[in-house]
């Protein structure tokens, strides 16, 4: 049996990698994948606490987080495709369609 602390350390490492990807990368797809990595690290935390405490509430939260992540994936990819069709790039520095 693996201890809870190892799951939490893995989750923290995954979250930090995702946060660094959001902050340092300018490619919209990589930023999008980094956000998904951060959501999955939160899911790992919920599941590990649910298993440690013997309660299924954490797994119910994971269900809702995955639902939101799926909706975010659909909307986010649609926005990225629309931006690519208009600007022919997915570089976030070159996308300035909200500026006057």
Residue pairs with C-beta under 8 A, 6 or more apart in sequence:
4 48
4 49
4 52
7 44
7 45
7 48
8 45
8 48
10 44
11 41
11 42
11 44
11 45
11 48
12 41
14 37
14 38
14 40
14 41
14 44
15 37
15 38
15 41
15 42
17 34
17 37
18 34
18 35
18 36
18 37
18 38
18 41
19 34
19 38
20 34
21 30
21 31
21 33
21 34
21 37
22 31
22 34
22 35
22 38
25 31
25 34
26 91
26 92
26 93
27 90
27 91
27 92
28 80
28 83
28 90
28 91
28 92
28 95
29 80
29 90
31 92
32 73
32 76
32 77
32 80
35 72
35 76
36 69
36 73
39 65
39 68
39 69
42 65
43 62
43 65
43 66
46 58
46 59
46 61
46 62
46 65
47 58
47 59
47 62
48 58
49 58
50 56
50 57
50 58
50 59
50 62
51 58
80 90
83 90
83 95
83 97
84 90
86 97
87 94
87 95
87 97
89 95
